[in-house]
Amino acid sequence: MNNVQLRKVGKVYAGGFEAVRQISIDIPDGAFCVLVGPSGCGKSTLLRMVAGLETITSGEVAIGDKVVNALDPSERDIAMVFQNYALYPHMSVYDNMAYGLRNRGTPKPEIETRVQEAARILEIGHLLDRKPRALSGGQRQRVAMGRAIVRKPRVFLFDEPLSNLDAKLRIQMRVEIKKLQRALGITSIYVTHDQLEAMTLADMLVVMNKGKVEQMGPPLALYEKPQTTFVAGFIGAPPMNLVEVPAGGMAGLTLAHPPQVGRFILGIRPEHFQLSSEDAGPSALVVELTLTAVEAVGSETFLYGAIGGAGREIIVRVPGKADIAIGTKLRAVADAHDLHFFHAETGDRLPD
Amino acid sequence: MEKRVTFDGKALPYLLLAPQLLVTIIFFYWPAVQAVWQSFLIQDAFGLSTEFVWFENYQTLFSRPEYFRSLVTTLIFSSVVAFLSLSLSLLLAVQADKQIKFASGYKTLLIWPYAVAPAIAGVLWLFMFQPSLGLVSQSIRALGFDWNPLLNGDHAMALVVMAATWKQISYNFLFFLAGLQSIPKSVIEASAIDGASPMRRFWTITFPLLSPTTFYLLVVNIVYVFFDTFGIIDATTGGGPSKATETLVYKVFHDGRLGGDLGGSAAQSVILMVMVIGLTAIQFRFVEKKVQY
């Protein structure tokens, strides 16, 4: 069993800065776990603690039920793909991949077989004699992946491996990483700040903020039922509209069944709105908007409108093209099950 | 886009270059040409007449075993000093690179010796190792070892090697430290994850990646030992005992200034000049190729 368990893991730096606070995550064998959050949220620190590159201040990290806190990175049987790839610049692609095997005293014929196998999977067989500087960004990325897979480690660690690639290559590599991880079935922890990457790769998504876990679970569960306003605003693009509704209600915004708490935050995703006419039947939410900006991207159009003509601005997504002039008054409605309510102060989700 | 400044007249750029050119010509080229010219001349014992003799000075030089002895001394001296100063400074730099808490203080202290003038450094070491008074030699003698650099040629050599090495370590240390800090941390981390022990990590990753720095320093150190150690040798041993520490550059001074053989001394200078030109040429060729990777 190559599951990874983090038990109340904490990291405090020498200056007293608490980068990671009491994090407990249980990653099952073969799962693809993605840590996502804004920069400085402690996700990379957490990954480096699993790798053994960063000491663990408190708590325990266990790989396959064995606590590895005191083990060197080399003894943890992990492989890591770095953001800048960290290829050895003076070694050929072949040597880069063979290095870890040689260090572990793998017999030569087996090194040959494994490197060739990895090169075949990643389609870099023709690059084996090249030095890293003679490779493109995407090729370097593949070599870094190759170096990780030849060792057949128990756990893969990815530290923002795609952030140095251009947008098109990033999508392509994202798909390949997912396929590769599925095929090899190796437990993986992947750090990124890109929510789309996180959503598409993860079996298990962990949203982090300020050194703490905000929420974890399957990506769609986080999308459908964010437990905090932070998760609500972080997952999904464009982000969920979060509108603070005062105790007496808000002009231009009508809720059929508002929560009985006075002040609260209403969350609604742009894609869950529909435009409707005055004479349509009653809806769980009705918002009167004055259009302030239009963003057309072809397959869909984002309408920016001010609630009640002058209030808070929200985004409404409509499919296809929409030919509406700025300043037009609109009426957007949404169903009850697409509405999210959060506590005005803590940002926590209110019980349904 | 590169911005190019253009001058209207032809005179201005030359005028701007003039100070640097003047300094170079007066202090470098002129003496060099003088030395070459002088190496073809022989003066009589009273300095009253000079005679143009073509390569006679060189022929005399190469027919004398002392010259080759001095060459061998220089080679031994320079290789030992270069090896010691490079390896010690690399060791110190690797430690300083790890050390975080007092790093800046530690570095400053290590850089100090470089600010000491060669002759002063020589005198310091002379005092410490002076057979009857020196602090260090007293303890060496107390251990039953008959330390005497004033009479024993090997001891004298050891003394100048130590002084010259000590002085050069700072310079090498600075370059090695900068070289170490330019190696991406993640590369070292990757090799740690790849199962390399710290020792193996150093020899398979750090050392090869430092090779441009090491090569540069090797050339600089050889040039240093060939020429800049004059002050140390002069102050510490004066080339003695019985020429055991007489390097080529010291011999130039000894034969020319003390021995009065200006022609022969000039011929030696010219040979040294050719050596430096050769070393520099090698250095430039390799630095341009960036060595290895």
Boltz contact constraints between the chains, C-beta under 6 A:
constraints:
  - contact:
      token1: [A, 53]
      token2: [B, 189]
      max_distance: 6.0
  - contact:
      token1: [A, 73]
      token2: [B, 192]
      max_distance: 6.0
  - contact:
      token1: [A, 73]
      token2: [B, 193]
      max_distance: 6.0
  - contact:
      token1: [A, 74]
      token2: [B, 195]
      max_distance: 6.0
  - contact:
      token1: [A, 80]
      token2: [B, 193]
      max_distance: 6.0
  - contact:
      token1: [A, 82]
      token2: [B, 186]
      max_distance: 6.0
  - contact:
      token1: [A, 84]
      token2: [B, 186]
      max_distance: 6.0
  - contact:
      token1: [A, 86]
      token2: [B, 186]
      max_distance: 6.0
  - contact:
      token1: [A, 86]
      token2: [B, 187]
      max_distance: 6.0
  - contact:
      token1: [A, 86]
      token2: [B, 190]
      max_distance: 6.0
  - contact:
      token1: [A, 89]
      token2: [B, 293]
      max_distance: 6.0
  - contact:
      token1: [A, 90]
      token2: [B, 208]
      max_distance: 6.0
  - contact:
      token1: [A, 90]
      token2: [B, 293]
      max_distance: 6.0
  - contact:
      token1: [A, 99]
      token2: [B, 194]
      max_distance: 6.0
  - contact:
      token1: [A, 100]
      token2: [B, 194]
      max_distance: 6.0
  - contact:
      token1: [A, 100]
      token2: [B, 195]
      max_distance: 6.0
  - contact:
      token1: [A, 103]
      token2: [B, 194]
      max_distance: 6.0
  - contact:
      token1: [A, 103]
      token2: [B, 195]
      max_distance: 6.0
  - contact:
      token1: [A, 103]
      token2: [B, 196]
      max_distance: 6.0
  - contact:
      token1: [A, 104]
      token2: [B, 195]
      max_distance: 6.0
